[in-house]
Amino acid sequence: MPVYRLGAEHAFPPPEAAEPSGLLAVGGDLAPERLLRAYSLGIFPWYSDPDPILWFSPDPRMVLVPSELRVSRSLRRAIRRGGCEVRLDTAFERVIAACAAVERPDDAGTWITPDMIDAYVRLHRLGYAHSVEAWRDGRLIGGLYGVSIGGSFFGESMFARESDASKVAFVKLVRQLHAWNFDLIDCQVRTPHLARFGATDWPRARFLAALAKSLERETRRGAWRFDAEPDGGVRAAH
């Protein structure tokens, strides 16, 4: 299949035209309008300097339905013990910078380039990108960030400086999204880590159909804050 080169207009080829690797298009920019359009079509940017911007729509797609979150007994115990405070949208720039600095085991570097950081900070300031942060004694010890449109949350990256910090932040986010009746969390591509939380592979057609329906809902735009102790829809892992 051909890989499409994007022009100045914020348009994309159909996601079904992607290569088997998921690569769909190259070029364009990271303007907020283009990024939001991409996410609404099930497309996301994923590239490293000095490559051009690459756009992907993989098949299958890893998705977590908030009501299907699975939490191990050991992690449940860690959450009950407390010891860290989880906040929303109080340190977005620090979270994305920390995600960019994570050392990759294959020494492949990061896809969170300076241009990507600038782009997602703009989305955050527009109320579409959000951070979840774990704090202990005033120190940022873990967290994650992503994009929200309609009833969908598109996870991008996470980091941890202490054991279980990002996991606790993720569980509290998913519980809150369930309380807000979100439809799905896009995890993009399969990882064993996310599979343990209950994320499963969906055929792209199923994901795109669910996404289109989810985007009919109003976007929860602006700074997020937790409701009081959201705890619904979570079960222990077997």
VOVODO-461423 format. One record per residue (C-alpha): y, x, z; residue number from 1. Coordinates in nm, 2 decimals. Layout:
BEGIN
<atom><north>Y</north><east>X</east><up>Z</up><num>NUM</num></atom>
...
This chain:
BEGIN
<atom><north>0.00</north><east>0.00</east><up>0.00</up><num>1</num></atom>
<atom><north>0.36</north><east>0.12</east><up>-0.06</up><num>2</num></atom>
<atom><north>0.58</north><east>0.22</east><up>0.22</up><num>3</num></atom>
<atom><north>0.92</north><east>0.05</east><up>0.18</up><num>4</num></atom>
<atom><north>1.25</north><east>0.23</east><up>0.20</up><num>5</num></atom>
<atom><north>1.51</north><east>0.03</east><up>0.38</up><num>6</num></atom>
<atom><north>1.87</north><east>-0.01</east><up>0.26</up><num>7</num></atom>
<atom><north>2.20</north><east>-0.09</east><up>0.43</up><num>8</num></atom>
<atom><north>2.11</north><east>-0.46</east><up>0.47</up><num>9</num></atom>
<atom><north>1.92</north><east>-0.56</east><up>0.78</up><num>10</num></atom>
<atom><north>1.61</north><east>-0.68</east><up>0.59</up><num>11</num></atom>
<atom><north>1.25</north><east>-0.59</east><up>0.62</up><num>12</num></atom>
<atom><north>0.94</north><east>-0.63</east><up>0.40</up><num>13</num></atom>
<atom><north>0.68</north><east>-0.87</east><up>0.54</up><num>14</num></atom>
<atom><north>0.48</north><east>-0.72</east><up>0.83</up><num>15</num></atom>
<atom><north>0.16</north><east>-0.79</east><up>0.64</up><num>16</num></atom>
<atom><north>0.26</north><east>-0.53</east><up>0.39</up><num>17</num></atom>
<atom><north>0.21</north><east>-0.25</east><up>0.64</up><num>18</num></atom>
<atom><north>-0.04</north><east>0.03</east><up>0.58</up><num>19</num></atom>
<atom><north>-0.36</north><east>0.04</east><up>0.78</up><num>20</num></atom>
<atom><north>-0.19</north><east>0.28</east><up>1.02</up><num>21</num></atom>
<atom><north>0.07</north><east>0.01</east><up>1.08</up><num>22</num></atom>
<atom><north>0.35</north><east>0.20</east><up>0.90</up><num>23</num></atom>
<atom><north>0.56</north><east>-0.05</east><up>0.71</up><num>24</num></atom>
<atom><north>0.90</north><east>0.11</east><up>0.62</up><num>25</num></atom>
<atom><north>1.12</north><east>0.41</east><up>0.64</up><num>26</num></atom>
<atom><north>1.49</north><east>0.46</east><up>0.67</up><num>27</num></atom>
<atom><north>1.77</north><east>0.23</east><up>0.77</up><num>28</num></atom>
<atom><north>1.94</north><east>0.26</east><up>1.10</up><num>29</num></atom>
<atom><north>1.91</north><east>0.16</east><up>1.47</up><num>30</num></atom>
<atom><north>2.20</north><east>-0.08</east><up>1.47</up><num>31</num></atom>
<atom><north>2.15</north><east>-0.36</east><up>1.73</up><num>32</num></atom>
<atom><north>2.13</north><east>-0.62</east><up>1.45</up><num>33</num></atom>
<atom><north>1.86</north><east>-0.44</east><up>1.27</up><num>34</num></atom>
<atom><north>1.66</north><east>-0.37</east><up>1.59</up><num>35</num></atom>
<atom><north>1.68</north><east>-0.74</east><up>1.70</up><num>36</num></atom>
<atom><north>1.57</north><east>-0.84</east><up>1.35</up><num>37</num></atom>
<atom><north>1.28</north><east>-0.60</east><up>1.36</up><num>38</num></atom>
<atom><north>1.15</north><east>-0.72</east><up>1.69</up><num>39</num></atom>
<atom><north>1.18</north><east>-1.08</east><up>1.59</up><num>40</num></atom>
<atom><north>0.95</north><east>-1.00</east><up>1.29</up><num>41</num></atom>
<atom><north>0.70</north><east>-0.80</east><up>1.50</up><num>42</num></atom>
<atom><north>0.83</north><east>-0.46</east><up>1.38</up><num>43</num></atom>
<atom><north>0.94</north><east>-0.17</east><up>1.59</up><num>44</num></atom>
<atom><north>1.07</north><east>0.19</east><up>1.53</up><num>45</num></atom>
<atom><north>0.84</north><east>0.48</east><up>1.62</up><num>46</num></atom>
<atom><north>0.92</north><east>0.83</east><up>1.51</up><num>47</num></atom>
<atom><north>1.02</north><east>1.18</east><up>1.62</up><num>48</num></atom>
<atom><north>1.29</north><east>1.42</east><up>1.52</up><num>49</num></atom>
<atom><north>1.33</north><east>1.55</east><up>1.25</up><num>50</num></atom>
<atom><north>1.15</north><east>1.26</east><up>1.08</up><num>51</num></atom>
<atom><north>1.34</north><east>0.97</east><up>0.93</up><num>52</num></atom>
<atom><north>1.32</north><east>0.64</east><up>1.12</up><num>53</num></atom>
<atom><north>0.98</north><east>0.49</east><up>1.07</up><num>54</num></atom>
<atom><north>0.90</north><east>0.12</east><up>1.13</up><num>55</num></atom>
<atom><north>0.56</north><east>-0.01</east><up>1.23</up><num>56</num></atom>
<atom><north>0.37</north><east>-0.34</east><up>1.25</up><num>57</num></atom>
<atom><north>0.02</north><east>-0.25</east><up>1.36</up><num>58</num></atom>
<atom><north>-0.29</north><east>-0.47</east><up>1.32</up><num>59</num></atom>
<atom><north>-0.44</north><east>-0.54</east><up>1.57</up><num>60</num></atom>
<atom><north>-0.15</north><east>-0.57</east><up>1.82</up><num>61</num></atom>
<atom><north>-0.20</north><east>-0.52</east><up>2.20</up><num>62</num></atom>
<atom><north>-0.06</north><east>-0.82</east><up>2.39</up><num>63</num></atom>
<atom><north>-0.06</north><east>-0.92</east><up>2.75</up><num>64</num></atom>
<atom><north>-0.01</north><east>-1.29</east><up>2.84</up><num>65</num></atom>
<atom><north>0.17</north><east>-1.29</east><up>3.18</up><num>66</num></atom>
<atom><north>-0.07</north><east>-1.54</east><up>3.33</up><num>67</num></atom>
<atom><north>-0.36</north><east>-1.32</east><up>3.25</up><num>68</num></atom>
<atom><north>-0.24</north><east>-1.01</east><up>3.44</up><num>69</num></atom>
<atom><north>-0.52</north><east>-0.83</east><up>3.62</up><num>70</num></atom>
<atom><north>-0.44</north><east>-0.61</east><up>3.92</up><num>71</num></atom>
<atom><north>-0.70</north><east>-0.38</east><up>4.08</up><num>72</num></atom>
<atom><north>-0.77</north><east>-0.42</east><up>4.46</up><num>73</num></atom>
<atom><north>-0.63</north><east>-0.07</east><up>4.52</up><num>74</num></atom>
<atom><north>-0.31</north><east>-0.15</east><up>4.35</up><num>75</num></atom>
<atom><north>-0.28</north><east>-0.48</east><up>4.53</up><num>76</num></atom>
<atom><north>-0.31</north><east>-0.29</east><up>4.86</up><num>77</num></atom>
<atom><north>-0.04</north><east>-0.04</east><up>4.74</up><num>78</num></atom>
<atom><north>0.19</north><east>-0.33</east><up>4.66</up><num>79</num></atom>
<atom><north>0.13</north><east>-0.50</east><up>4.99</up><num>80</num></atom>
<atom><north>0.20</north><east>-0.18</east><up>5.18</up><num>81</num></atom>
<atom><north>0.54</north><east>-0.16</east><up>5.02</up><num>82</num></atom>
<atom><north>0.72</north><east>0.17</east><up>5.06</up><num>83</num></atom>
<atom><north>0.93</north><east>0.13</east><up>4.75</up><num>84</num></atom>
<atom><north>1.19</north><east>-0.11</east><up>4.62</up><num>85</num></atom>
<atom><north>1.17</north><east>-0.25</east><up>4.27</up><num>86</num></atom>
<atom><north>1.49</north><east>-0.35</east><up>4.10</up><num>87</num></atom>
<atom><north>1.59</north><east>-0.49</east><up>3.76</up><num>88</num></atom>
<atom><north>1.87</north><east>-0.35</east><up>3.54</up><num>89</num></atom>
<atom><north>2.04</north><east>-0.12</east><up>3.79</up><num>90</num></atom>
<atom><north>1.97</north><east>0.21</east><up>3.62</up><num>91</num></atom>
<atom><north>1.88</north><east>0.15</east><up>3.25</up><num>92</num></atom>
<atom><north>2.01</north><east>0.48</east><up>3.12</up><num>93</num></atom>
<atom><north>1.83</north><east>0.68</east><up>3.39</up><num>94</num></atom>
<atom><north>1.51</north><east>0.50</east><up>3.32</up><num>95</num></atom>
<atom><north>1.51</north><east>0.56</east><up>2.94</up><num>96</num></atom>
<atom><north>1.61</north><east>0.92</east><up>2.99</up><num>97</num></atom>
<atom><north>1.32</north><east>0.97</east><up>3.23</up><num>98</num></atom>
<atom><north>1.08</north><east>0.81</east><up>2.98</up><num>99</num></atom>
<atom><north>1.21</north><east>1.05</east><up>2.72</up><num>100</num></atom>
<atom><north>1.14</north><east>1.35</east><up>2.95</up><num>101</num></atom>
<atom><north>0.78</north><east>1.26</east><up>3.02</up><num>102</num></atom>
<atom><north>0.54</north><east>1.54</east><up>2.91</up><num>103</num></atom>
<atom><north>0.29</north><east>1.43</east><up>2.66</up><num>104</num></atom>
<atom><north>-0.07</north><east>1.56</east><up>2.70</up><num>105</num></atom>
<atom><north>-0.09</north><east>1.65</east><up>2.33</up><num>106</num></atom>
<atom><north>0.24</north><east>1.83</east><up>2.33</up><num>107</num></atom>
<atom><north>0.36</north><east>1.59</east><up>2.06</up><num>108</num></atom>
<atom><north>0.71</north><east>1.56</east><up>2.20</up><num>109</num></atom>
<atom><north>0.88</north><east>1.22</east><up>2.24</up><num>110</num></atom>
<atom><north>0.97</north><east>0.94</east><up>2.01</up><num>111</num></atom>
<atom><north>1.26</north><east>0.85</east><up>2.24</up><num>112</num></atom>
<atom><north>1.52</north><east>1.06</east><up>2.05</up><num>113</num></atom>
<atom><north>1.89</north><east>1.08</east><up>2.14</up><num>114</num></atom>
<atom><north>1.96</north><east>0.83</east><up>1.87</up><num>115</num></atom>
<atom><north>1.70</north><east>0.60</east><up>2.01</up><num>116</num></atom>
<atom><north>1.85</north><east>0.63</east><up>2.36</up><num>117</num></atom>
<atom><north>2.19</north><east>0.54</east><up>2.23</up><num>118</num></atom>
<atom><north>2.05</north><east>0.24</east><up>2.04</up><num>119</num></atom>
<atom><north>1.87</north><east>0.09</east><up>2.33</up><num>120</num></atom>
<atom><north>2.16</north><east>0.16</east><up>2.57</up><num>121</num></atom>
<atom><north>2.36</north><east>-0.05</east><up>2.33</up><num>122</num></atom>
<atom><north>2.10</north><east>-0.33</east><up>2.34</up><num>123</num></atom>
<atom><north>2.11</north><east>-0.31</east><up>2.72</up><num>124</num></atom>
<atom><north>2.48</north><east>-0.35</east><up>2.72</up><num>125</num></atom>
<atom><north>2.44</north><east>-0.65</east><up>2.49</up><num>126</num></atom>
<atom><north>2.20</north><east>-0.81</east><up>2.73</up><num>127</num></atom>
<atom><north>1.87</north><east>-0.77</east><up>2.53</up><num>128</num></atom>
<atom><north>1.72</north><east>-0.45</east><up>2.67</up><num>129</num></atom>
<atom><north>1.61</north><east>-0.43</east><up>3.04</up><num>130</num></atom>
<atom><north>1.49</north><east>-0.17</east><up>3.29</up><num>131</num></atom>
<atom><north>1.25</north><east>-0.21</east><up>3.58</up><num>132</num></atom>
<atom><north>1.30</north><east>0.06</east><up>3.85</up><num>133</num></atom>
<atom><north>1.09</north><east>0.17</east><up>4.15</up><num>134</num></atom>
<atom><north>1.31</north><east>0.33</east><up>4.42</up><num>135</num></atom>
<atom><north>1.21</north><east>0.52</east><up>4.74</up><num>136</num></atom>
<atom><north>1.48</north><east>0.64</east><up>4.98</up><num>137</num></atom>
<atom><north>1.74</north><east>0.62</east><up>4.72</up><num>138</num></atom>
<atom><north>1.54</north><east>0.82</east><up>4.46</up><num>139</num></atom>
<atom><north>1.42</north><east>0.67</east><up>4.13</up><num>140</num></atom>
<atom><north>1.05</north><east>0.73</east><up>4.13</up><num>141</num></atom>
<atom><north>0.92</north><east>0.53</east><up>3.84</up><num>142</num></atom>
<atom><north>1.00</north><east>0.25</east><up>3.60</up><num>143</num></atom>
<atom><north>0.99</north><east>0.11</east><up>3.25</up><num>144</num></atom>
<atom><north>1.21</north><east>-0.05</east><up>2.99</up><num>145</num></atom>
<atom><north>1.18</north><east>-0.29</east><up>2.70</up><num>146</num></atom>
<atom><north>1.35</north><east>-0.56</east><up>2.49</up><num>147</num></atom>
<atom><north>1.35</north><east>-0.94</east><up>2.55</up><num>148</num></atom>
<atom><north>1.41</north><east>-1.21</east><up>2.29</up><num>149</num></atom>
<atom><north>1.32</north><east>-1.57</east><up>2.33</up><num>150</num></atom>
<atom><north>1.01</north><east>-1.60</east><up>2.55</up><num>151</num></atom>
<atom><north>0.88</north><east>-1.25</east><up>2.46</up><num>152</num></atom>
<atom><north>0.92</north><east>-0.91</east><up>2.62</up><num>153</num></atom>
<atom><north>0.86</north><east>-0.60</east><up>2.41</up><num>154</num></atom>
<atom><north>0.75</north><east>-0.31</east><up>2.63</up><num>155</num></atom>
<atom><north>0.87</north><east>0.03</east><up>2.51</up><num>156</num></atom>
<atom><north>0.79</north><east>0.31</east><up>2.76</up><num>157</num></atom>
<atom><north>0.73</north><east>0.39</east><up>3.13</up><num>158</num></atom>
<atom><north>0.74</north><east>0.69</east><up>3.36</up><num>159</num></atom>
<atom><north>0.62</north><east>0.77</east><up>3.72</up><num>160</num></atom>
<atom><north>0.73</north><east>1.05</east><up>3.95</up><num>161</num></atom>
<atom><north>0.50</north><east>0.93</east><up>4.23</up><num>162</num></atom>
<atom><north>0.16</north><east>0.78</east><up>4.22</up><num>163</num></atom>
<atom><north>0.15</north><east>0.41</east><up>4.12</up><num>164</num></atom>
<atom><north>0.53</north><east>0.38</east><up>4.10</up><num>165</num></atom>
<atom><north>0.53</north><east>0.26</east><up>3.74</up><num>166</num></atom>
<atom><north>0.23</north><east>0.04</east><up>3.80</up><num>167</num></atom>
<atom><north>0.40</north><east>-0.14</east><up>4.09</up><num>168</num></atom>
<atom><north>0.71</north><east>-0.18</east><up>3.88</up><num>169</num></atom>
<atom><north>0.51</north><east>-0.32</east><up>3.59</up><num>170</num></atom>
<atom><north>0.31</north><east>-0.57</east><up>3.80</up><num>171</num></atom>
<atom><north>0.63</north><east>-0.70</east><up>3.96</up><num>172</num></atom>
<atom><north>0.79</north><east>-0.74</east><up>3.62</up><num>173</num></atom>
<atom><north>0.49</north><east>-0.93</east><up>3.48</up><num>174</num></atom>
<atom><north>0.48</north><east>-1.16</east><up>3.78</up><num>175</num></atom>
<atom><north>0.85</north><east>-1.23</east><up>3.73</up><num>176</num></atom>
<atom><north>0.80</north><east>-1.30</east><up>3.36</up><num>177</num></atom>
<atom><north>0.52</north><east>-1.54</east><up>3.45</up><num>178</num></atom>
<atom><north>0.75</north><east>-1.72</east><up>3.69</up><num>179</num></atom>
<atom><north>1.01</north><east>-1.75</east><up>3.41</up><num>180</num></atom>
<atom><north>0.74</north><east>-1.89</east><up>3.18</up><num>181</num></atom>
<atom><north>0.74</north><east>-1.61</east><up>2.93</up><num>182</num></atom>
<atom><north>0.48</north><east>-1.64</east><up>2.66</up><num>183</num></atom>
<atom><north>0.38</north><east>-1.28</east><up>2.59</up><num>184</num></atom>
<atom><north>0.44</north><east>-0.91</east><up>2.65</up><num>185</num></atom>
<atom><north>0.41</north><east>-0.70</east><up>2.34</up><num>186</num></atom>
<atom><north>0.23</north><east>-0.38</east><up>2.43</up><num>187</num></atom>
<atom><north>0.23</north><east>-0.26</east><up>2.07</up><num>188</num></atom>
<atom><north>-0.08</north><east>-0.04</east><up>2.05</up><num>189</num></atom>
<atom><north>-0.40</north><east>-0.02</east><up>2.26</up><num>190</num></atom>
<atom><north>-0.42</north><east>0.21</east><up>2.56</up><num>191</num></atom>
<atom><north>-0.69</north><east>0.20</east><up>2.83</up><num>192</num></atom>
<atom><north>-0.41</north><east>0.18</east><up>3.09</up><num>193</num></atom>
<atom><north>-0.28</north><east>-0.15</east><up>2.96</up><num>194</num></atom>
<atom><north>-0.62</north><east>-0.29</east><up>2.89</up><num>195</num></atom>
<atom><north>-0.69</north><east>-0.25</east><up>3.27</up><num>196</num></atom>
<atom><north>-0.40</north><east>-0.48</east><up>3.33</up><num>197</num></atom>
<atom><north>-0.55</north><east>-0.75</east><up>3.10</up><num>198</num></atom>
<atom><north>-0.39</north><east>-0.67</east><up>2.77</up><num>199</num></atom>
<atom><north>-0.61</north><east>-0.75</east><up>2.47</up><num>200</num></atom>
<atom><north>-0.60</north><east>-0.68</east><up>2.10</up><num>201</num></atom>
<atom><north>-0.47</north><east>-0.97</east><up>1.89</up><num>202</num></atom>
<atom><north>-0.50</north><east>-0.99</east><up>1.51</up><num>203</num></atom>
<atom><north>-0.15</north><east>-0.94</east><up>1.36</up><num>204</num></atom>
<atom><north>-0.15</north><east>-1.29</east><up>1.22</up><num>205</num></atom>
<atom><north>-0.22</north><east>-1.44</east><up>1.57</up><num>206</num></atom>
<atom><north>0.06</north><east>-1.22</east><up>1.72</up><num>207</num></atom>
<atom><north>0.31</north><east>-1.32</east><up>1.46</up><num>208</num></atom>
<atom><north>0.24</north><east>-1.69</east><up>1.49</up><num>209</num></atom>
<atom><north>0.27</north><east>-1.67</east><up>1.87</up><num>210</num></atom>
<atom><north>0.59</north><east>-1.46</east><up>1.84</up><num>211</num></atom>
<atom><north>0.75</north><east>-1.71</east><up>1.60</up><num>212</num></atom>
<atom><north>0.69</north><east>-2.00</east><up>1.84</up><num>213</num></atom>
<atom><north>0.81</north><east>-1.79</east><up>2.14</up><num>214</num></atom>
<atom><north>1.14</north><east>-1.70</east><up>1.97</up><num>215</num></atom>
<atom><north>1.23</north><east>-2.07</east><up>1.95</up><num>216</num></atom>
<atom><north>1.31</north><east>-2.05</east><up>2.32</up><num>217</num></atom>
<atom><north>1.64</north><east>-1.94</east><up>2.45</up><num>218</num></atom>
<atom><north>1.68</north><east>-1.57</east><up>2.52</up><num>219</num></atom>
<atom><north>1.74</north><east>-1.48</east><up>2.89</up><num>220</num></atom>
<atom><north>2.03</north><east>-1.26</east><up>2.80</up><num>221</num></atom>
<atom><north>2.23</north><east>-1.04</east><up>3.04</up><num>222</num></atom>
<atom><north>2.15</north><east>-0.85</east><up>3.36</up><num>223</num></atom>
<atom><north>1.82</north><east>-0.96</east><up>3.51</up><num>224</num></atom>
<atom><north>1.75</north><east>-1.00</east><up>3.88</up><num>225</num></atom>
<atom><north>1.42</north><east>-1.08</east><up>4.06</up><num>226</num></atom>
<atom><north>1.36</north><east>-1.42</east><up>4.20</up><num>227</num></atom>
<atom><north>1.24</north><east>-1.42</east><up>4.56</up><num>228</num></atom>
<atom><north>0.90</north><east>-1.26</east><up>4.56</up><num>229</num></atom>
<atom><north>0.74</north><east>-1.39</east><up>4.23</up><num>230</num></atom>
<atom><north>0.37</north><east>-1.39</east><up>4.28</up><num>231</num></atom>
<atom><north>0.21</north><east>-1.64</east><up>4.06</up><num>232</num></atom>
<atom><north>-0.07</north><east>-1.59</east><up>3.81</up><num>233</num></atom>
<atom><north>-0.22</north><east>-1.27</east><up>3.94</up><num>234</num></atom>
<atom><north>-0.58</north><east>-1.22</east><up>4.01</up><num>235</num></atom>
<atom><north>-0.79</north><east>-0.92</east><up>4.13</up><num>236</num></atom>
<atom><north>-0.97</north><east>-0.72</east><up>3.87</up><num>237</num></atom>
<atom><north>-1.35</north><east>-0.74</east><up>3.88</up><num>238</num></atom>
